Amino acid sequence: MTEIFLASGPELVTYADELAALLVDTVNGGSSVGFLAPLGRDVAAAWWRERAGAVDAGHLQVWIARDAERVAGTIGLVRAPLPNARHRAEVAKLMVRPSARGQGLGRSLLATAEQSAADARVRLLVLDTESGSPAEQLYRSAGWTECGWIPDYAVDPAGTLKPTTFYYKAVGSAQETSDRSASPSTSL
């Protein structure tokens, strides 16, 4: 059975090596998540450890999916820092270990981030992914709306320029967003 939990900053540091293995497998397997191949495990682990401060500050949430053996997947939710954008957040770094794909874990991680955002009165989520990637099918089937693409937006792990498609999904209510913006002391 796979457990999904919201990681604290110290937990992110604790699981950094396992998360690094997932990131390395994802990048070296050809998925575009911001890194170039070959990605070394030490670099990947350092990147995860560097995220701990953002988690502790509340700017980033990271969920870790762990099965009986190791980390099977992860997803992040990046909170918008500016006052006029606190109603939205960005979904980032959805990754599932190759051996755990096709079993609904990616969908579960995505649903977990969406529910957490809605619970925190975030109304709008955005994300981007390499155009034509298998991830697009997941996002579309989960109710995300494509809102455009940009050619040559990012390079894939092999260093080739690729287009990126952008998606959004409404997850909260307009009234909750309006209530929060009327109260300047509320922060996410």
Z-matrix of the N, CA and C atoms (Angstrom, degrees):
N
C 1 1.455
C 2 1.525 1 108.95
N 3 1.316 2 116.06 1 143.49
C 4 1.453 3 121.61 2 -179.58
C 5 1.518 4 109.87 3 -103.09
N 6 1.322 5 115.84 4 131.83
C 7 1.458 6 123.00 5 177.83
C 8 1.523 7 107.90 6 -105.31
N 9 1.329 8 116.63 7 134.12
C 10 1.463 9 121.83 8 174.49
C 11 1.519 10 107.13 9 -110.76
N 12 1.339 11 116.32 10 125.98
C 13 1.466 12 119.37 11 178.94
C 14 1.516 13 110.29 12 -136.54
N 15 1.317 14 114.91 13 151.16
C 16 1.457 15 122.91 14 176.95
C 17 1.517 16 107.45 15 -81.83
N 18 1.319 17 116.40 16 122.35
C 19 1.460 18 121.28 17 -175.53
C 20 1.522 19 111.86 18 -86.99
N 21 1.306 20 116.08 19 139.42
C 22 1.463 21 122.36 20 169.52
C 23 1.533 22 107.39 21 -82.79
N 24 1.316 23 116.69 22 171.05
C 25 1.458 24 119.82 23 175.89
C 26 1.524 25 112.46 24 -56.55
N 27 1.337 26 118.54 25 -49.59
C 28 1.465 27 119.44 26 177.94
C 29 1.534 28 113.32 27 -61.71
N 30 1.326 29 117.08 28 -36.47
C 31 1.467 30 119.16 29 177.28
C 32 1.525 31 111.16 30 -66.54
N 33 1.326 32 116.26 31 -36.04
C 34 1.465 33 119.39 32 177.44
C 35 1.526 34 109.93 33 -61.46
N 36 1.315 35 116.67 34 -40.89
C 37 1.463 36 120.96 35 176.87
C 38 1.531 37 109.92 36 -64.92
N 39 1.323 38 116.81 37 -43.49
C 40 1.460 39 121.21 38 179.21
C 41 1.526 40 112.01 39 -58.83
N 42 1.320 41 116.64 40 -41.45
C 43 1.465 42 121.51 41 -177.09
C 44 1.531 43 113.05 42 -94.24
N 45 1.328 44 118.11 43 7.67
C 46 1.466 45 121.24 44 -175.22
C 47 1.521 46 112.77 45 -57.48
N 48 1.309 47 118.55 46 -39.10
C 49 1.471 48 119.94 47 -179.18
C 50 1.524 49 111.41 48 -68.11
N 51 1.333 50 117.43 49 -40.89
C 52 1.465 51 120.07 50 177.54
C 53 1.523 52 111.00 51 -68.79
N 54 1.328 53 117.13 52 -40.55
C 55 1.466 54 120.82 53 176.45
C 56 1.519 55 110.52 54 -64.22
N 57 1.331 56 116.13 55 -35.21
C 58 1.465 57 120.71 56 177.62
C 59 1.524 58 110.31 57 -63.62
N 60 1.318 59 117.07 58 -41.78
C 61 1.472 60 120.53 59 178.57
C 62 1.525 61 109.93 60 -60.99
N 63 1.328 62 117.16 61 -41.51
C 64 1.464 63 121.66 62 177.54
C 65 1.531 64 110.71 63 -63.80
N 66 1.325 65 116.63 64 -45.76
C 67 1.461 66 120.88 65 179.81
C 68 1.525 67 111.25 66 -62.68
N 69 1.312 68 117.04 67 -43.97
C 70 1.471 69 121.31 68 178.82
C 71 1.526 70 110.35 69 -61.84
N 72 1.327 71 117.41 70 -46.30
C 73 1.469 72 120.61 71 178.49
C 74 1.525 73 111.12 72 -60.77
N 75 1.328 74 116.40 73 -40.81
C 76 1.463 75 121.31 74 -178.53
C 77 1.526 76 110.97 75 -65.57
N 78 1.324 77 116.49 76 -48.50
C 79 1.460 78 121.25 77 -178.71
C 80 1.522 79 110.96 78 -68.45
N 81 1.310 80 116.91 79 -49.64
C 82 1.457 81 120.04 80 -178.41
C 83 1.523 82 112.10 81 -67.29
N 84 1.349 83 116.70 82 -17.18
C 85 1.455 84 121.90 83 174.40
C 86 1.516 85 113.20 84 -85.22
N 87 1.341 86 117.16 85 -1.44
C 88 1.457 87 120.84 86 175.08
C 89 1.509 88 116.82 87 102.69
N 90 1.328 89 118.78 88 -0.64
C 91 1.461 90 120.00 89 -179.85
C 92 1.518 91 110.84 90 -81.89
N 93 1.317 92 114.83 91 137.89
C 94 1.462 93 121.68 92 -177.09
C 95 1.527 94 109.65 93 -90.03
N 96 1.316 95 115.79 94 102.29
C 97 1.470 96 121.31 95 177.51
C 98 1.529 97 110.62 96 -129.23
N 99 1.332 98 115.86 97 28.25
C 100 1.448 99 119.92 98 173.55
C 101 1.517 100 116.64 99 101.48
N 102 1.316 101 117.76 100 -1.58
C 103 1.454 102 121.06 101 -176.38
C 104 1.525 103 110.56 102 -124.66
N 105 1.319 104 115.72 103 158.49
C 106 1.458 105 121.67 104 177.77
C 107 1.521 106 109.98 105 -104.37
N 108 1.325 107 115.50 106 148.26
C 109 1.467 108 121.33 107 176.58
C 110 1.523 109 109.22 108 -92.06
N 111 1.291 110 117.75 109 150.60
C 112 1.460 111 125.20 110 -3.88
C 113 1.530 112 110.29 111 -79.24
N 114 1.303 113 115.57 112 136.58
C 115 1.458 114 121.88 113 178.58
C 116 1.517 115 108.27 114 -98.75
N 117 1.307 116 116.07 115 126.30
C 118 1.462 117 120.78 116 178.84
C 119 1.514 118 111.69 117 -81.26
N 120 1.305 119 115.18 118 148.09
C 121 1.469 120 120.58 119 -177.96
C 122 1.527 121 112.13 120 -64.74
N 123 1.334 122 117.78 121 -36.51
C 124 1.469 123 120.19 122 179.03
C 125 1.526 124 111.28 123 -64.10
N 126 1.319 125 116.78 124 -41.77
C 127 1.475 126 121.28 125 178.01
C 128 1.527 127 109.78 126 -64.13
N 129 1.324 128 116.63 127 -43.53
C 130 1.460 129 120.96 128 -179.95
C 131 1.531 130 111.45 129 -64.70
N 132 1.316 131 118.05 130 -42.28
C 133 1.465 132 121.55 131 179.48
C 134 1.521 133 110.55 132 -64.89
N 135 1.327 134 116.84 133 -41.23
C 136 1.473 135 120.27 134 177.53
C 137 1.519 136 110.40 135 -62.17
N 138 1.336 137 116.97 136 -40.58
C 139 1.466 138 119.97 137 178.94
C 140 1.525 139 110.77 138 -60.00
N 141 1.336 140 117.13 139 -44.66
C 142 1.462 141 119.83 140 178.97
C 143 1.529 142 111.22 141 -64.28
N 144 1.324 143 117.27 142 -43.21
C 145 1.471 144 119.43 143 179.51
C 146 1.526 145 111.50 144 -61.17
N 147 1.323 146 116.77 145 -35.99
C 148 1.472 147 121.13 146 179.12
C 149 1.526 148 112.11 147 -65.84
N 150 1.304 149 119.25 148 -18.92
C 151 1.466 150 122.77 149 179.49
C 152 1.534 151 111.41 150 -79.00
N 153 1.320 152 118.45 151 -15.94
C 154 1.474 153 121.64 152 -174.47
C 155 1.520 154 112.16 153 -58.33
N 156 1.323 155 118.29 154 -39.70
C 157 1.462 156 120.83 155 179.37
C 158 1.512 157 112.03 156 -63.24
N 159 1.326 158 117.46 157 -40.51
C 160 1.463 159 121.37 158 178.70
C 161 1.531 160 110.74 159 -66.58
N 162 1.335 161 116.33 160 -35.60
C 163 1.462 162 120.29 161 176.80
C 164 1.522 163 109.38 162 -65.50
N 165 1.336 164 116.95 163 -48.60
C 166 1.467 165 120.41 164 -179.47
C 167 1.527 166 112.50 165 -63.15
N 168 1.325 167 117.20 166 -31.52
C 169 1.468 168 121.51 167 179.66
C 170 1.528 169 112.71 168 -80.50
N 171 1.335 170 117.71 169 -9.29
C 172 1.460 171 120.97 170 179.49
C 173 1.519 172 114.44 171 85.58
N 174 1.325 173 117.20 172 9.27
C 175 1.470 174 120.59 173 179.31
C 176 1.521 175 111.99 174 -85.50
N 177 1.304 176 116.60 175 -17.55
C 178 1.456 177 122.31 176 -176.00
C 179 1.521 178 109.14 177 -142.09
N 180 1.327 179 115.85 178 136.75
C 181 1.452 180 121.45 179 170.67
C 182 1.523 181 106.47 180 -115.76
N 183 1.313 182 116.53 181 138.21
C 184 1.461 183 121.75 182 177.69
C 185 1.520 184 108.01 183 -130.04
N 186 1.332 185 115.03 184 124.31
C 187 1.452 186 121.15 185 173.59
C 188 1.511 187 108.18 186 -101.43
N 189 1.313 188 114.93 187 140.64
C 190 1.453 189 121.88 188 178.22
C 191 1.522 190 107.69 189 -118.22
N 192 1.318 191 116.10 190 129.82
C 193 1.463 192 121.69 191 172.82
C 194 1.518 193 106.81 192 -101.12
N 195 1.318 194 115.25 193 125.08
C 196 1.460 195 119.88 194 -176.72
C 197 1.514 196 109.12 195 -129.07
N 198 1.326 197 115.77 196 129.97
C 199 1.459 198 119.71 197 173.87
C 200 1.520 199 107.80 198 -97.06
N 201 1.298 200 117.78 199 -168.11
C 202 1.465 201 120.98 200 -177.09
C 203 1.518 202 112.73 201 -63.09
N 204 1.342 203 116.95 202 -23.45
C 205 1.455 204 120.55 203 -174.85
C 206 1.523 205 114.70 204 -97.90
N 207 1.346 206 116.54 205 -45.86
C 208 1.468 207 119.65 206 -171.24
C 209 1.519 208 110.38 207 -169.45
N 210 1.326 209 115.98 208 -175.70
C 211 1.451 210 121.60 209 176.28
C 212 1.524 211 108.44 210 -64.82
N 213 1.332 212 115.15 211 127.28
C 214 1.467 213 120.98 212 -179.24
C 215 1.520 214 111.87 213 -105.25
N 216 1.338 215 116.97 214 -18.78
C 217 1.455 216 119.85 215 -179.13
C 218 1.507 217 111.74 216 -175.11
N 219 1.328 218 115.19 217 171.37
C 220 1.459 219 121.11 218 178.78
C 221 1.524 220 109.64 219 -158.94
N 222 1.309 221 115.06 220 161.04
C 223 1.461 222 122.67 221 173.65
C 224 1.524 223 107.41 222 -153.44
N 225 1.323 224 115.86 223 148.99
C 226 1.452 225 120.97 224 177.86
C 227 1.511 226 111.39 225 -122.99
N 228 1.318 227 115.15 226 155.77
C 229 1.458 228 122.92 227 175.32
C 230 1.522 229 106.81 228 -130.63
N 231 1.330 230 115.81 229 113.78
C 232 1.460 231 122.33 230 -177.05
C 233 1.518 232 108.19 231 -97.38
N 234 1.316 233 116.53 232 120.93
C 235 1.457 234 121.38 233 -178.17
C 236 1.516 235 110.09 234 -82.65
N 237 1.319 236 116.63 235 138.88
C 238 1.461 237 122.04 236 177.84
C 239 1.530 238 109.12 237 -70.17
N 240 1.339 239 118.20 238 131.47
C 241 1.458 240 120.82 239 -173.53
C 242 1.533 241 115.27 240 -84.72
N 243 1.304 242 118.60 241 -21.20
C 244 1.464 243 120.79 242 -173.89
C 245 1.522 244 111.85 243 -88.09
N 246 1.348 245 117.24 244 146.64
C 247 1.468 246 120.51 245 -176.84
C 248 1.531 247 114.35 246 -56.20
N 249 1.322 248 117.71 247 -34.15
C 250 1.460 249 118.63 248 -177.75
C 251 1.524 250 113.12 249 -83.07
N 252 1.323 251 116.93 250 3.65
C 253 1.464 252 120.62 251 -176.91
C 254 1.520 253 112.65 252 -125.75
N 255 1.296 254 118.12 253 9.40
C 256 1.468 255 120.11 254 -175.45
C 257 1.518 256 113.34 255 -69.63
N 258 1.307 257 116.08 256 -7.83
C 259 1.467 258 120.19 257 177.34
C 260 1.529 259 111.73 258 -84.29
N 261 1.346 260 116.95 259 -0.70
C 262 1.463 261 119.21 260 -177.78
C 263 1.527 262 110.64 261 -132.33
N 264 1.322 263 113.67 262 162.40
C 265 1.468 264 120.90 263 177.72
C 266 1.525 265 107.44 264 -150.90
N 267 1.323 266 115.11 265 162.86
C 268 1.460 267 121.09 266 -179.86
C 269 1.527 268 110.12 267 -112.32
N 270 1.313 269 115.96 268 131.28
C 271 1.456 270 121.61 269 172.96
C 272 1.517 271 107.08 270 -82.14
N 273 1.323 272 116.22 271 131.96
C 274 1.465 273 120.16 272 -175.61
C 275 1.521 274 111.55 273 -140.80
N 276 1.313 275 115.02 274 149.97
C 277 1.465 276 124.27 275 170.57
C 278 1.524 277 113.90 276 55.09
N 279 1.338 278 116.33 277 47.30
C 280 1.460 279 119.22 278 170.69
C 281 1.525 280 107.15 279 -74.44
N 282 1.322 281 115.16 280 116.57
C 283 1.465 282 120.94 281 -178.80
C 284 1.525 283 109.23 282 -138.17
N 285 1.330 284 114.84 283 139.43
C 286 1.460 285 121.31 284 176.10
C 287 1.526 286 107.80 285 -130.82
N 288 1.316 287 115.68 286 132.01
C 289 1.461 288 121.13 287 178.66
C 290 1.531 289 109.33 288 -54.67
N 291 1.325 290 118.45 289 136.28
C 292 1.472 291 121.04 290 -176.90
C 293 1.530 292 113.88 291 -49.06
N 294 1.325 293 118.19 292 -41.53
C 295 1.468 294 120.78 293 -178.18
C 296 1.527 295 112.75 294 -71.07
N 297 1.344 296 117.79 295 -13.38
C 298 1.471 297 121.61 296 -179.75
C 299 1.533 298 112.19 297 -104.01
N 300 1.321 299 117.56 298 0.79
C 301 1.470 300 120.81 299 -178.75
C 302 1.527 301 110.79 300 -73.75
N 303 1.327 302 113.71 301 155.35
C 304 1.458 303 120.10 302 177.26
C 305 1.517 304 114.11 303 79.71
N 306 1.330 305 117.17 304 10.66
C 307 1.465 306 121.53 305 -178.28
C 308 1.528 307 112.09 306 -116.70
N 309 1.334 308 116.82 307 8.30
C 310 1.463 309 120.41 308 177.38
C 311 1.511 310 114.84 309 91.40
N 312 1.322 311 118.28 310 2.65
C 313 1.462 312 119.91 311 -177.71
C 314 1.534 313 111.61 312 -67.28
N 315 1.325 314 117.76 313 -42.13
C 316 1.463 315 119.97 314 177.43
C 317 1.508 316 111.41 315 -58.63
N 318 1.314 317 117.18 316 -43.28
C 319 1.470 318 122.03 317 178.46
C 320 1.534 319 110.24 318 -64.03
N 321 1.337 320 117.53 319 -40.61
C 322 1.471 321 120.91 320 178.92
C 323 1.524 322 111.57 321 -64.85
N 324 1.326 323 116.21 322 -42.32
C 325 1.462 324 119.86 323 177.69
C 326 1.527 325 110.49 324 -63.09
N 327 1.322 326 116.98 325 -44.63
C 328 1.457 327 121.37 326 179.29
C 329 1.527 328 110.67 327 -61.51
N 330 1.322 329 117.21 328 -45.19
C 331 1.463 330 121.31 329 178.87
C 332 1.528 331 111.43 330 -62.91
N 333 1.320 332 117.10 331 -36.70
C 334 1.469 333 121.19 332 178.16
C 335 1.519 334 110.77 333 -63.12
N 336 1.330 335 117.08 334 -46.19
C 337 1.468 336 120.88 335 178.84
C 338 1.526 337 110.79 336 -64.84
N 339 1.324 338 117.11 337 -41.83
C 340 1.464 339 121.23 338 179.48
C 341 1.527 340 110.72 339 -61.36
N 342 1.338 341 117.31 340 -45.73
C 343 1.461 342 121.17 341 -178.82
C 344 1.526 343 111.15 342 -65.65
N 345 1.321 344 116.62 343 -41.24
C 346 1.459 345 119.81 344 178.32
C 347 1.523 346 110.85 345 -62.05
N 348 1.329 347 116.31 346 -41.98
C 349 1.471 348 120.26 347 177.96
C 350 1.525 349 110.17 348 -61.35
N 351 1.316 350 117.37 349 -47.33
C 352 1.462 351 120.77 350 179.78
C 353 1.526 352 110.70 351 -61.32
N 354 1.340 353 117.13 352 -41.96
C 355 1.464 354 121.10 353 178.63
C 356 1.523 355 111.75 354 -62.09
N 357 1.335 356 116.41 355 -30.83
C 358 1.469 357 121.54 356 179.85
C 359 1.530 358 111.57 357 -88.87
N 360 1.328 359 115.93 358 9.64
C 361 1.461 360 122.78 359 178.52
C 362 1.521 361 112.75 360 66.80
N 363 1.307 362 115.75 361 27.20
C 364 1.459 363 120.57 362 169.66
C 365 1.517 364 105.50 363 -81.64
N 366 1.294 365 116.14 364 133.43
C 367 1.453 366 120.12 365 -174.86
C 368 1.524 367 114.01 366 -99.16
N 369 1.316 368 117.19 367 -30.24
C 370 1.452 369 120.81 368 -171.80
C 371 1.519 370 110.57 369 -132.00
N 372 1.323 371 115.91 370 131.64
C 373 1.456 372 121.48 371 174.90
C 374 1.519 373 108.82 372 -114.29
N 375 1.319 374 115.72 373 145.66
C 376 1.465 375 122.11 374 176.26
C 377 1.522 376 107.97 375 -130.81
N 378 1.333 377 114.70 376 156.74
C 379 1.458 378 120.27 377 174.03
C 380 1.507 379 108.17 378 -159.60
N 381 1.319 380 115.05 379 164.71
C 382 1.458 381 120.08 380 173.28
C 383 1.516 382 108.69 381 -136.22
N 384 1.331 383 114.53 382 154.20
C 385 1.453 384 120.77 383 179.59
C 386 1.515 385 109.17 384 -151.83
N 387 1.298 386 115.89 385 158.14
C 388 1.460 387 120.10 386 178.39
C 389 1.528 388 109.33 387 -60.61
N 390 1.311 389 116.51 388 127.77
C 391 1.461 390 121.26 389 178.96
C 392 1.523 391 110.10 390 -59.18
N 393 1.327 392 115.47 391 134.68
C 394 1.451 393 120.65 392 179.56
C 395 1.515 394 114.72 393 83.83
N 396 1.324 395 117.79 394 0.19
C 397 1.464 396 120.32 395 -179.37
C 398 1.531 397 110.23 396 -77.27
N 399 1.335 398 117.58 397 159.01
C 400 1.466 399 120.47 398 177.04
C 401 1.533 400 112.70 399 -59.54
N 402 1.329 401 117.28 400 -24.60
C 403 1.468 402 120.48 401 -179.41
C 404 1.525 403 111.69 402 -61.99
N 405 1.326 404 116.77 403 -29.98
C 406 1.469 405 118.93 404 -178.81
C 407 1.525 406 112.04 405 -58.66
N 408 1.316 407 117.78 406 -38.96
C 409 1.462 408 120.64 407 179.30
C 410 1.526 409 110.63 408 -62.89
N 411 1.330 410 116.54 409 -41.19
C 412 1.468 411 120.29 410 177.67
C 413 1.519 412 110.40 411 -60.72
N 414 1.320 413 117.53 412 -49.77
C 415 1.460 414 120.08 413 -176.72
C 416 1.527 415 111.72 414 -62.52
N 417 1.301 416 116.42 415 -44.58
C 418 1.481 417 119.76 416 179.55
C 419 1.524 418 110.75 417 -62.57
N 420 1.321 419 117.29 418 -44.15
C 421 1.468 420 120.25 419 -178.36
C 422 1.526 421 111.83 420 -69.67
N 423 1.320 422 117.08 421 -19.53
C 424 1.469 423 121.24 422 178.35
C 425 1.528 424 111.85 423 -92.57
N 426 1.333 425 116.66 424 8.58
C 427 1.460 426 119.84 425 174.17
C 428 1.508 427 115.60 426 91.29
N 429 1.303 428 118.21 427 11.89
C 430 1.459 429 121.83 428 177.03
C 431 1.524 430 109.39 429 -78.77
N 432 1.329 431 115.99 430 146.34
C 433 1.457 432 122.06 431 -178.33
C 434 1.524 433 110.09 432 -108.12
N 435 1.322 434 115.10 433 126.01
C 436 1.464 435 120.16 434 175.53
C 437 1.520 436 108.46 435 -70.56
N 438 1.322 437 116.21 436 134.13
C 439 1.466 438 118.93 437 -179.82
C 440 1.523 439 112.93 438 -122.83
N 441 1.310 440 117.68 439 6.55
C 442 1.453 441 120.57 440 175.09
C 443 1.509 442 112.18 441 143.60
N 444 1.316 443 114.35 442 174.22
C 445 1.451 444 120.02 443 178.67
C 446 1.521 445 109.12 444 -144.97
N 447 1.312 446 114.44 445 158.62
C 448 1.459 447 121.57 446 179.67
C 449 1.528 448 107.58 447 -126.97
N 450 1.335 449 117.23 448 125.17
C 451 1.466 450 118.88 449 178.46
C 452 1.528 451 110.60 450 -69.53
N 453 1.318 452 115.99 451 149.12
C 454 1.470 453 122.16 452 174.67
C 455 1.531 454 112.93 453 52.83
N 456 1.314 455 117.14 454 37.28
C 457 1.466 456 121.64 455 -176.29
C 458 1.525 457 112.69 456 -74.44
N 459 1.320 458 115.91 457 -38.99
C 460 1.470 459 120.28 458 -178.12
C 461 1.522 460 109.11 459 -145.92
N 462 1.317 461 114.58 460 160.26
C 463 1.457 462 117.99 461 174.99
C 464 1.525 463 108.68 462 -94.06
N 465 1.321 464 116.01 463 146.12
C 466 1.452 465 120.15 464 175.66
C 467 1.531 466 108.68 465 -78.16
N 468 1.317 467 119.09 466 175.87
C 469 1.462 468 120.51 467 -178.02
C 470 1.531 469 114.22 468 -56.57
N 471 1.329 470 117.24 469 -24.59
C 472 1.466 471 120.74 470 178.93
C 473 1.527 472 112.37 471 -85.01
N 474 1.332 473 117.77 472 -4.58
C 475 1.453 474 121.46 473 178.14
C 476 1.517 475 114.98 474 93.02
N 477 1.325 476 118.15 475 12.45
C 478 1.458 477 122.69 476 -179.60
C 479 1.529 478 109.87 477 -94.45
N 480 1.327 479 116.92 478 130.47
C 481 1.460 480 120.33 479 177.14
C 482 1.523 481 110.52 480 -62.73
N 483 1.332 482 115.49 481 133.83
C 484 1.468 483 121.99 482 -178.53
C 485 1.524 484 109.60 483 -134.30
N 486 1.332 485 116.19 484 153.03
C 487 1.467 486 119.11 485 173.98
C 488 1.524 487 110.39 486 -75.54
N 489 1.314 488 115.54 487 155.39
C 490 1.459 489 122.64 488 178.58
C 491 1.521 490 108.70 489 -123.94
N 492 1.326 491 116.11 490 136.38
C 493 1.454 492 122.17 491 177.46
C 494 1.524 493 108.68 492 -105.69
N 495 1.332 494 115.74 493 138.55
C 496 1.460 495 122.70 494 -178.89
C 497 1.522 496 109.53 495 -107.58
N 498 1.331 497 115.44 496 141.80
C 499 1.457 498 123.06 497 -178.74
C 500 1.524 499 109.44 498 -131.86
N 501 1.347 500 114.73 499 157.83
C 502 1.465 501 120.02 500 172.80
C 503 1.523 502 108.30 501 -141.67
N 504 1.329 503 114.32 502 160.77
C 505 1.464 504 120.92 503 175.59
C 506 1.519 505 108.83 504 -151.99
N 507 1.330 506 116.33 505 129.67
C 508 1.462 507 121.89 506 174.28
C 509 1.525 508 107.71 507 -80.98
N 510 1.330 509 116.22 508 130.80
C 511 1.468 510 119.50 509 -177.18
C 512 1.515 511 114.35 510 -127.13
N 513 1.319 512 118.89 511 -16.16
C 514 1.457 513 121.07 512 -179.10
C 515 1.507 514 109.85 513 -118.96
N 516 1.316 515 116.59 514 -173.22
C 517 1.464 516 119.83 515 179.51
C 518 1.518 517 110.68 516 -102.86
N 519 1.315 518 116.00 517 152.65
C 520 1.468 519 121.87 518 179.48
C 521 1.524 520 110.81 519 -63.54
N 522 1.316 521 118.54 520 -36.02
C 523 1.459 522 121.87 521 -178.77
C 524 1.524 523 110.84 522 -63.75
N 525 1.324 524 117.55 523 -42.31
C 526 1.461 525 120.10 524 178.92
C 527 1.518 526 110.82 525 -62.19
N 528 1.318 527 117.49 526 -41.06
C 529 1.457 528 121.28 527 179.05
C 530 1.517 529 110.17 528 -64.91
N 531 1.317 530 116.79 529 -42.98
C 532 1.465 531 121.46 530 179.51
C 533 1.526 532 110.78 531 -63.32
N 534 1.328 533 117.56 532 -43.55
C 535 1.462 534 121.44 533 178.45
C 536 1.518 535 111.32 534 -60.30
N 537 1.320 536 117.40 535 -42.93
C 538 1.451 537 121.39 536 -177.68
C 539 1.520 538 111.25 537 -67.99
N 540 1.328 539 117.64 538 -41.49
C 541 1.461 540 119.38 539 -177.25
C 542 1.523 541 111.29 540 -69.29
N 543 1.329 542 117.65 541 -21.78
C 544 1.465 543 120.89 542 177.62
C 545 1.520 544 111.21 543 -76.36
N 546 1.314 545 117.65 544 -17.15
C 547 1.458 546 121.82 545 -177.86
C 548 1.532 547 108.80 546 -113.70
N 549 1.359 548 117.27 547 100.11
C 550 1.454 549 120.01 548 -175.85
C 551 1.524 550 114.02 549 -65.67
N 552 1.319 551 118.46 550 -16.76
C 553 1.467 552 119.21 551 -178.08
C 554 1.529 553 112.36 552 -80.03
N 555 1.310 554 117.41 553 -12.59
C 556 1.460 555 120.22 554 179.24
C 557 1.499 556 109.74 555 -75.75
N 558 1.308 557 117.04 556 129.31
C 559 1.456 558 120.23 557 177.04
C 560 1.514 559 109.84 558 -134.73
N 561 1.311 560 114.62 559 151.88
C 562 1.466 561 119.41 560 178.35
C 563 1.456 562 108.35 561 -106.58
